[in-house]
Amino acid sequence: MERIHACQTLVTASDVVYRAEIWGDQRHDGRWEGWVRFIPPDGRGILSTSRETTQPNRQALIYWATGLEPVYLEGAFERAGGGRTPAT
């Protein structure tokens, strides 16, 4: 398990600003899974989605991660249990 990408987009909920990071792990078949983690300033209460993507290799996962738009992260935040918030 490793951090693949730190997103520039911040997500705010209840006056807490979370930074979004894409994490990934290589599967036994060589493909890579990726998910999104939302980290608050104090580092406690991290929210995480389930698998958001499966890519053929690490480079493809990096490519996917760097193309995520704020609206995607907004939906991922909801899927992680963070509620409905605007991405900033």
N, C-alpha and C positions, 0 to 999 in steps of 0.2 A: 504494500500500500504506500503510495507516494503522492505528494502534492504535485499536480501537473501544471496548474496555472492559477495565479491570483488575479481576479477580475478587478477592473477599475471601478465598476459600478458598485455603489453602496446601497444597501436596502435598510430602510428605517421602519421600525415598528415600536409603538408605545415609547417614543423618544429614545429608543436604543438603536444605534447605527451598527449594522452587521456588515462585515466584509465577506464577500463571496469568494470561495476557493473551489477549484475543480480538483478532485482527487481521483486516482485511478489505481487499478491493480490488474496484473496479468493473470489471465485464467490458465488452467491446465492445458487448454488447447492452443495457447499462444495468443489468443485475442485479448483485448483490453476492455475492461468495464470502467465506466466513469460515473461519478455522482457529484453532487454539489453540497458543500458544507457552508453554513453561515455562522460566522464567528463574531460574538459580541466583544466589546472592548476589554472586558475583564477575562475573556477566554473561558468563562463558565457558561453552561447552558447552550452549548453548540448544537445547532439544528442541522440535520443531514437528510438528504433525500435517499430514496432507494436508488437502484441503478437507473441512470438516465439514458445511457447509451452503451452499446457494445461496438467496438471498432476493431479492424483487422490487425492493427499494430499500435505501438505507442505514438508514433508520428501522426497517425490519423486521429488519435485521441487528442493530441495537442492541437491539431488543426480544428477539430470540433470545438474544443474549449475556447480557443481564441476568437471564434466566430459568434459566440453567444451574445444576444442582444439583451438590453435591460428588461424588455417584456418577458423574455424567456426566464430570466432570473426571478422576476416577480412571481411567475407561475411556479417555479421550483421552490421558492420560499413558502408558498402556500402548501405545496406537496410535502414539504419538510415539517409542516405543522406550525408555521409562523403566522398564519392568518393573511388577510388581504391588506397589502401595503403598496404604495408606489415605490418604484425604484428611483433613486436620485443620482 
